[in-house]
């Protein structure tokens, strides 16, 4: 009887591991994934933040996403585009796609200094 429970639990664990691995790999763009999940980077001290925002780094560029109106600004506070939550896309003011499949729940939050 105990061996049957162990087998069931082992199968459930294997299925859960397979499901979680396949979902996370398929839902994020590789560039966005490497930038947002890399916790070794530090948020620069000279970033201009007017309201609590999500921080995203793509290469050497820093982006701040304001959750109230989904505007995207650069590290100096200049608005450079918008964030489209349904697709996870940052689009520049000129219509150029900066990144796709960005998950805000995985990004660090930056608050303004007092």
Phi, psi and omega in degrees: 000318180293324180295326179293320178295320180295318178298316180297315179296321179295317178296318179296320178295318179295317179296319178296319180294317179296315181297313183292325179292316183290325180290314184292326180287332185269346188261349182237142174295143184297324179292314180295322181295314182293328181280318187277333182265355179278106183270003182279343179282158178244144178286124181301147182284337185268014180286137179268118180234121180270323178224162178304126187221163173275140181254132179223132178243130177233102185068240178260001181268140178248138179230142176240128181250116179279120184289341182288318181232006177060029173279150179245130178237161177277183182295347180260001179093001180278127179290126183242352182175199180226159176252132179254104186298325184297330181246352183068032185258135167260120180243132180288168179296337179272359179095001179281135178278124180271316176203160179229166177057038180274129180257109183298331182293345180258003181263147175289156181252137180244130179253151178293150177280146179268000000 
